[in-house]
Structure formats: structure tokens, C-alpha cells
Amino acid sequence: MKDTHAPESMAGPEGSKSRGSHQQLGEVLEFMRLLWAVDHGLQSTSKRMESTLGLTGPQRLVIRLVGRFPGITAGTLANILHVHPSTLTGVLKRLEKRGLLERKSDPLDGRKALFALTDAGRALDIPSEGTVESAVQRVLARMPRDRIVFTQEVLTALAEELGGLSAPMEDAAAAPRSPPSAEG
């Protein structure tokens, strides 16, 4: 589709916000360009969150997940987030050191640790403006359900193709000891 709001010269990389950039870049490069833009936005918002909320995006996500699944193991968290458990070690240790998470030994397997929020952690486990999740929530609220499902399917297929998606979310979340809250 030709962009009627920008001159032809704006359809190239310097006018990448125009709809004509899709024709110039092609479907694959345009999709990759948008993924990089999302990645950049995630990184920028995470840094801003750290200065305003005291938590990075990944730390906040861990807080929210542990809040949903008290007694969750590092391995289950890693499965949900599709990262290696060692990747979470630093995040978990920082949150524990700050008094936001508590670690207990699993009574069934002493080699495993179970994580739960402390009172200070629970105080942060609330919807907050200026977070990645608030931006996602605003965008999802504007989209029809079928487009959200379609987008999730595309992102899932891409994550699987790139090897970043190993276990379905339902399997990864099945292990927590407490049921998730009824909210969304």
C-alpha cells in the first residue's frame, strides 16, 4: 500500500515510520526492524523503571510471577521465561538481598529452593504506570481479541524457530505449589 501522507523519498530507511518502508525493506526486514524497535523500547523502559521504581523490567517480571505462583522454583521460573536457570540466579539473588523475595528449601527435594514474596515484595506486586506491562496492557486494550491471538501465534512460532521457546507455558506453570490468582 502506498503511503499518501509522505513523499516517496520518505519511504526509505530515513522515513522508516512511513508505511512505504514495508515496500522498501520487504516483509522480513520490516518485521525484524519492528522487533528491534520493540527490543529497544523494552531496554529503555527497563532502565527508566530502574530509576523510577527501583526495579528493572526483568526484576519486575520475576516479582509479578512469584506473586502469581508463590513457592515457585527457579527452574519453573526459567521455563516460564524461556531462559536457562543460571540466567535468573543474579536477578533472584538481587531481589532476595533487597528483601523482596524469600527463599526456602523445598521440603520434598532439599536441592531445590522455593521462592515467595516478602511483604516488601508484595507491595511492588501491583499494576504500576511506567512499566513494560502497563504499556502492553494499553496496547492490548486497543486491539481486537483475534488480532492478539494471531500476534501471539506469530511470536510463538518465531520464538520456536529461534530456539527460544522450549516448553509450552501451561506445562511450565503447572509446577507451582499454589494456584494463580483469578485476575487476568
C-alpha positions in Angstrom: 0.0 0.0 0.0 1.4 3.4 -1.0 1.7 6.0 1.8 -0.3 9.0 0.8 1.0 11.1 3.7 4.7 11.1 3.0 6.7 11.9 -0.2 8.3 8.9 -2.0 11.6 9.9 -0.6 10.3 9.3 3.0 9.6 5.6 2.2 13.2 4.6 2.7 15.1 3.9 6.0 15.3 7.6 6.9 11.5 7.7 6.8 11.1 4.3 8.4 7.9 5.3 10.2 6.1 5.6 6.9 4.0 2.8 5.6 6.2 2.8 2.4 9.1 1.4 4.3 7.5 -2.0 4.2 7.7 -2.0 0.4 11.3 -0.8 0.5 12.5 -3.2 3.1 10.4 -6.2 2.3 8.4 -8.3 4.7 11.3 -10.0 6.6 13.4 -6.9 7.1 10.4 -4.8 8.1 9.4 -7.4 10.7 13.0 -7.5 12.0 13.1 -3.7 12.2 9.9 -3.8 14.3 11.3 -6.5 16.6 14.5 -4.4 17.1 12.3 -1.4 17.9 10.4 -3.4 20.5 13.7 -4.7 22.0 15.0 -1.1 22.2 11.8 0.0 23.8 12.0 -2.8 26.3 15.6 -1.9 27.2 14.8 1.8 27.5 11.7 1.2 29.6 13.6 -1.2 31.8 16.3 1.4 32.5 13.6 4.0 33.3 11.8 1.6 35.6 15.0 1.0 37.5 15.4 4.8 38.2 11.7 5.4 39.0 10.5 2.1 40.6 13.9 0.6 41.7 13.3 -2.5 39.6 14.4 -3.4 36.1 11.9 -4.9 33.7 13.2 -8.5 34.3 13.2 -8.0 38.1 9.7 -6.7 38.0 8.6 -9.6 35.8 10.1 -12.0 38.4 8.2 -10.2 41.2 4.9 -10.4 39.3 5.4 -14.1 38.5 6.4 -15.1 42.0 3.4 -13.1 43.2 1.2 -15.2 41.0 2.9 -18.5 41.9 4.1 -18.5 45.5 6.5 -21.3 46.2 7.8 -21.4 42.6 11.2 -22.9 41.9 14.0 -21.2 39.9 13.6 -23.9 37.3 9.9 -23.3 36.8 10.5 -19.5 36.6 13.2 -20.2 34.0 10.8 -22.3 32.0 8.1 -19.6 32.0 10.6 -17.0 31.0 12.4 -19.3 28.5 15.8 -18.8 29.9 18.4 -21.0 31.5 18.1 -21.2 35.3 21.6 -19.7 35.7 20.4 -16.6 33.9 18.0 -16.0 36.7 20.5 -16.5 39.5 21.6 -12.9 39.6 18.1 -11.5 39.4 16.9 -13.8 42.2 19.9 -13.0 44.4 19.5 -9.2 44.0 15.8 -9.4 44.8 16.5 -11.6 47.8 19.3 -9.3 49.0 16.9 -6.3 48.8 14.3 -8.2 50.9 11.8 -8.6 48.2 12.0 -12.4 47.8 12.4 -15.1 50.4 14.0 -18.4 49.6 13.0 -21.6 51.4 14.2 -25.2 50.9 11.8 -27.5 49.1 10.7 -30.0 51.8 10.3 -32.6 49.1 13.7 -32.0 47.5 16.3 -30.1 49.6 18.3 -29.3 46.4 15.6 -27.0 45.2 14.7 -23.6 46.5 11.1 -22.2 46.6 10.6 -18.5 46.2 7.9 -16.3 47.6 7.4 -12.6 48.0 8.1 -10.8 51.3 5.8 -8.0 52.5 8.1 -5.5 50.7 7.9 -7.7 47.5 4.1 -7.9 47.7 4.0 -4.1 47.9 5.6 -4.0 44.5 3.4 -6.7 43.0 0.7 -4.3 41.8 0.0 -2.7 38.5 2.2 0.4 38.1 2.4 3.1 35.4 5.6 3.5 33.5 6.2 -0.3 33.3 6.5 -2.6 30.3 3.4 -4.4 31.4 1.4 -1.1 31.6 2.4 -0.3 28.0 1.5 -3.8 26.9 -1.9 -3.6 28.7 -2.7 -0.3 27.0 -1.9 -1.7 23.6 -3.8 -5.0 24.2 -6.9 -3.0 25.3 -7.0 -1.3 21.9 -6.7 -4.5 19.9 -9.5 -6.9 19.0 -9.0 -10.4 20.6 -8.5 -12.2 17.3 -5.6 -9.9 16.4 -4.0 -10.5 19.8 -4.3 -14.3 19.4 -2.8 -14.0 15.9 0.1 -11.9 17.1 0.7 -14.4 19.9 0.8 -17.2 17.4 3.3 -15.4 15.2 5.5 -14.6 18.1 5.3 -18.2 19.4 6.2 -19.6 16.0 9.2 -17.1 15.8 10.4 -18.0 19.3 10.2 -21.7 18.5 12.0 -21.2 15.2 14.8 -19.3 17.0 15.0 -21.9 19.7 13.9 -19.6 22.4 10.7 -21.5 23.3 11.2 -24.9 24.8 8.1 -25.7 26.8 4.5 -24.5 26.5 3.5 -22.0 29.1 0.9 -24.3 30.5 3.5 -27.0 31.2 5.9 -24.6 32.8 3.3 -23.0 35.1 1.9 -26.4 36.2 4.6 -27.0 38.8 3.9 -24.1 41.2 2.6 -25.1 44.6 -0.3 -22.5 44.7 -2.9 -21.8 42.1 -2.6 -18.5 40.3 -4.9 -15.7 41.3 -8.2 -15.2 39.4 -7.2 -11.9 37.9 -6.3 -12.0 34.2 
